[in-house]
């Protein structure tokens, strides 16, 4: 069911890993333009920094990542939705009493519920700030990426001696994510009731990132970068009128279709965007792109920029969509 969403994945969709908060409506993390001072010698530093540079994970404020802090249920749901490239459902109602419409994670949790990634349960609450159980994370990931083939560890059951008392669905999910190489155990144990740290979550994101990237489908289209200095006045005027608005913009003229993706106005030159692939599927065209964020610790001149990229493809009447979220 979610194969097309997975195909549309782009690696730099921003996955939220904010701090454990108090339930405020504001995203509980800062805009991290600083070095994470608490991961210098941490085992997960390579994955944390790789995912940060990709715009996927963020810090908790004051230049910290809090790698040993427990990842919460709402953070993990958000991670799964964004890492699988799923668009958010628009809803003005709250299914869970503890996830009101003004809470930052509300659209993610409602979307996950609508896609059957999470279940409603009998309490009427989601407990968004509770630490996620490893078995829960495995179950949600498995539900979100059922279309991926296994093969990393073969087709045998996961070799864990401590999952026999779990539900059959949880056991199958653990085997699934194990075979995908996303979640691994230690010394024959999966530790299903243990929590996941933010460092462990960053590593899972990196594994999911790499696994999904290897399963992109569709047919890549040939595209060419557009040099606006050599473009027609019509194209220059169009690009100038839309590039300040974040999102996807398209125009078909002269037997070509033009695709412009913009991040809108940004406060410095540390932000960038590059279209990397255009993938043609049966009923749509998916645009993949990479986003660049300011490097931790680097100083930038405070000047308004509008990072965007513009390409041309063969004329198409198919629906054109972005493969991930802009940030």
HUSULJO-V397031 format. One record per residue. RES is the residue in one letter. PSI is psi as a letter, one per 20 degrees, with the letter a starting at -180 (none if undefined). D_CENTER is the distance of its C-alpha to the mean C-alpha in Angstrom with 2 decimals. Layout:
res/psi/d_center
RES/PSI/D_CENTER
RES/PSI/D_CENTER
//
This chain:
res/psi/d_center
X/h/18.38
X/j/14.70
X/g/15.60
X/h/15.19
X/h/11.65
X/g/10.96
X/h/13.15
X/i/11.24
X/q/8.08
X/q/7.71
X/h/6.94
X/k/6.51
X/p/3.85
X/o/4.70
X/p/4.23
X/p/7.87
X/m/10.49
X/r/13.54
X/r/17.10
X/o/19.03
X/a/20.55
X/j/23.39
X/j/21.76
X/r/21.85
X/i/20.22
X/q/18.77
X/p/15.47
X/l/17.05
X/r/16.26
X/a/17.82
X/k/16.91
X/n/17.49
X/j/19.63
X/r/21.49
X/q/21.65
X/o/20.52
X/i/24.10
X/j/23.51
X/j/21.81
X/g/24.43
X/k/25.86
X/q/23.09
X/h/22.39
X/j/18.59
X/g/18.89
X/g/17.93
X/g/14.54
X/g/14.00
X/h/15.17
X/g/13.38
X/h/9.91
X/g/11.48
X/h/12.93
X/i/9.79
X/k/8.73
X/g/6.09
X/q/8.86
X/r/11.92
X/a/15.45
X/j/17.70
X/q/20.28
X/k/23.45
X/k/21.83
X/q/20.72
X/h/17.72
X/m/19.72
X/h/18.80
X/j/21.25
X/q/20.34
X/p/19.27
X/p/15.71
X/r/16.22
X/g/15.67
X/h/13.81
X/g/11.42
X/h/10.78
X/g/10.50
X/g/7.85
X/g/5.89
X/g/6.94
X/g/6.47
X/h/3.01
X/i/3.12
X/j/6.27
X/k/6.13
X/p/8.39
X/q/10.29
X/p/11.76
X/q/15.42
X/o/17.94
X/q/20.22
X/j/22.85
X/q/23.85
X/o/22.96
X/h/23.31
X/p/23.28
X/h/25.91
X/j/23.85
X/m/20.80
X/r/22.57
X/h/21.27
X/j/21.21
X/q/18.96
X/h/15.56
X/i/13.88
X/g/16.21
X/h/14.25
X/g/11.48
X/g/14.38
X/g/16.50
X/g/14.06
X/h/13.57
X/g/17.35
X/h/18.01
X/j/16.11
X/k/18.10
X/h/15.32
X/r/17.24
X/q/20.94
X/h/23.05
X/a/25.58
X/i/29.06
X/i/28.84
X/j/27.13
X/q/24.78
X/h/21.28
X/m/21.94
X/h/18.55
X/i/19.74
X/q/21.13
X/p/19.87
X/q/18.08
X/q/20.30
X/h/19.30
X/h/20.65
X/g/18.57
X/g/15.28
X/g/16.66
X/g/17.75
X/g/14.55
X/g/12.64
X/g/15.75
X/h/15.94
X/h/12.49
X/l/13.19
X/i/16.99
X/i/17.50
X/p/16.83
X/q/20.13
X/a/21.12
X/i/23.28
X/g/22.08
X/j/24.63
X/a/26.61
X/j/27.33
X/q/29.25
X/q/28.35
X/p/26.41
X/l/29.15
X/p/28.78
X/i/31.92
X/k/30.47
X/j/28.57
X/h/31.71
X/i/32.00
X/r/28.54
X/q/28.24
X/h/28.24
X/g/24.77
X/h/23.40
X/g/25.40
X/h/24.13
X/g/20.48
X/g/21.19
X/g/22.96
X/g/20.14
X/h/17.44
X/g/20.28
X/h/21.24
X/i/17.77
X/j/18.00
X/g/15.03
X/p/17.28
X/q/20.76
X/a/23.80
X/p/26.65
X/l/30.32
X/j/30.01
X/q/28.30
X/h/24.88
X/m/25.57
X/h/24.03
X/i/25.02
X/q/23.86
X/r/21.02
X/p/18.08
X/r/18.04
X/h/15.26
X/g/16.24
X/h/15.99
X/h/12.51
X/h/11.52
X/g/13.45
X/g/11.91
X/g/8.39
X/g/10.47
X/g/12.35
X/g/9.77
X/g/8.38
X/h/12.10
X/g/13.15
X/h/11.07
X/h/12.10
X/i/15.60
X/k/15.62
X/p/14.92
X/a/17.75
X/r/19.85
X/p/22.22
X/p/21.39
X/q/23.41
X/p/25.44
X/q/24.61
X/p/26.41
X/q/25.59
X/p/27.75
X/o/30.07
X/h/30.85
X/i/34.04
X/j/35.38
X/r/33.98
X/q/36.13
X/h/36.79
X/g/35.16
X/h/31.84
X/g/32.16
X/g/32.90
X/g/30.02
X/g/27.47
X/h/29.09
X/h/28.87
X/i/25.15
X/h/23.44
X/i/23.53
X/o/21.47
X/q/17.68
X/a/16.29
X/p/17.61
X/p/21.38
X/q/23.57
X/p/27.30
X/p/29.66
X/q/32.98
X/k/35.47
X/j/34.17
X/q/30.68
X/p/27.35
X/p/25.64
X/p/21.92
X/p/20.98
X/p/17.51
X/q/17.88
X/j/16.13
X/a/19.34
X/p/21.47
X/q/20.42
X/i/22.89
X/r/23.36
X/j/23.14
X/i/20.45
X/q/17.79
X/r/17.48
X/p/15.94
X/p/16.98
X/p/16.78
X/h/16.66
X/q/17.14
X/o/18.46
X/p/18.44
X/p/21.11
X/a/20.89
X/g/23.74
X/j/23.13
X/r/20.62
X/p/19.38
X/p/15.72
X/p/15.11
X/q/12.79
X/q/12.74
X/q/12.10
X/q/12.12
X/p/14.50
X/r/14.93
X/p/18.30
X/p/19.33
X/p/20.15
X/i/23.86
X/p/24.61
X/p/26.60
X/q/26.08
X/p/28.57
X/n/27.68
X/p/27.82
X/p/25.92
X/r/24.04
X/n/22.22
X/p/19.85
X/r/19.69
X/q/20.36
X/p/22.78
X/r/23.60
X/q/26.08
X/r/26.09
X/q/28.85
X/p/29.59
X/q/27.55
X/j/27.91
X/q/24.72
X/p/21.96
X/p/19.46
X/q/15.79
X/q/12.74
X/i/10.21
X/r/7.15
X/p/7.41
X/q/9.99
X/none/10.50
//
